Amino acid sequence: MSARLDTGDTAPDFTLPDADGNDVSLASHKGRKVIVYFYPAALTPGCTKQACDFTDNLELLAEAGYDVIGVSPDKPEKLAKFRDKESLKVTLVGDPSKETLTAYGAFGEKKLYGKTVTGVIRSTIVVDEEGKVERAFYNVKATGHVAKIIKDLGI
């Protein structure tokens, strides 16, 4: 398991395929703030709730200067199915190798139903215009998390 990121750390750059197979990189968002959120799997109830919450608030976040990128270990084909089924507007990228998840401290041991398992740790990292970590949230809940971020960021 990699170390978690803290405020002021440089956010690791990444280039990952989106739902259409196009490369999306953190570097291409330089000059804008980016909310990078990590979720376990497309087409599951909690992840669907979270992705829909981000989609519902995308305009509000964009007006406040934030782009949103959702990262999971899913392949682009599954992400496309997820996007189309739920009418998602948020950018979804796949990290099957889990390199980016690990670099962000969003993959490792976690508790699931009282057992210790290795997997995706639901996390959200807010990156500033210069590529530095503005806020880091780990072990977040799918429900209500987007509202909490909006409140914490003063939007």
N, C-alpha and C positions, 0 to 999 in steps of 0.2 A: 504494500500500500504506500502511496506517495504522501508527502506532507500536504496538508491543507494550505491554501493560499490565505494571506492576510492583507489587510488594507495597506496599500503602498507597494506591494509586490508587482513585478511586471507580469502581466497575464501572458501565459504561453501562447505563441501564435499557432494557428492550425489552418489547414486547408482540408476540407472534407466535402464529400459529395452530397448535394441536396436531393430532394425527392425526384428530381428530373435528371440526376446524374451530373449536374453542373457543379464545378468547384466553388466553394464558399470559403473565404479566409477571413480571419479576424483582422489582418492587416488591411484588407480592402475597406474596412469600416473606420480606419484612422480618421480622426477629426469629428467623429460622432461617438456618443456613448452607446455601449452595447450591453444588453442583459443577455448573458449566456446561461441557459438553464439546462440541467442534466436530468434526464428521466430514464427509468428502467426499460420500458418497452412500449412501442406504439400499439394502438388498438387494445389497451387494457383500461379498465374503468378509471383509476386514479390519474393515469397519464392523459387520458382523454379529457377529464375534467380540467386538469392543469392547462393543457394545450388550448382548450376552448376558452378558458379564462384569459389567457394571453391574447388570443384572437379577439375576444370581446373588448379588450382594453388596448389593442394595438394602436388605434388612432390617437388615443389619449397619450400613450407612451411616446409615439412618434412626434406629436406636437411638443412634447417636453424634451425632445432631442434624443430619444432612445430607440435603437434598433433592437430586435429580439431574435435570438437564434436558439433553437432547441436542439440538444444533442442527445442521441441515444445510440446503443450499439447496433441498431437496426440497419439493414441494407436499404438502398434507395427505393427498391420496388415496394417494400413494406411501408416506407414513409409516404410514398405516393398514394398507396391505398388508404392509409390513415388520413392524409390531407384531404383526399377526395371524399371519403366517407363522412368526415366530420366538417367539411367545408372550412378547413383551417387556412388562415392567412399568414400565420407565423412561419418563418423560415425554419425548416427542419433539416438537419444534416445527420448523416450516419457515421458512426465510428466503430465498425466491427472489430478492429484491432484493439480497441479500448485504449489506445495511446493517449489521445486527448483527454478522455475521462480520467485516466491515471495522472496525467500532468496537472490536472486541475484538482486533484484530491477527491474526485467524485467516483472512484472505484476502489473497493476494498472490503474489509470486514464490516458487517453491520448486523444488527439484530433484526430477525424476522420471525414473528410469532414465538419469541422467546429463545430462538436458536441463533447461533452465530453462523452467518453465511457470507460468502464472498459475492459481491455484486455491485450494481450501480447504487450510489448513495445520492438520493434526490437532493440536488444542490443548485444554488443560483449564485452566479458571480456577476457583479456589476462592474464593467470596465469603463474607465473614463476615456476622454478624447485622445489621450497620449498613450493608451494601452496599459495603464496601471489599474490595479484592483482598487475600486472605490468602496465596495462592500462585498463580503463573502458570507453566504448563508448555507449551512450544511444541515443535513437531516431534516429538511423542511417537509411539511405536510402538503399534499397535492391540493386539498381544499382550503381556500382562503389565503393561500400564499401570495397570489398576485395582488390581492387587496392590501396585504401587509407590505409588500414591496412598494406599492404606490404611496402608501401612508409614510413608510420609512424614508422614501426619496422626496417627500414633500410635494408630490404631484397632485 
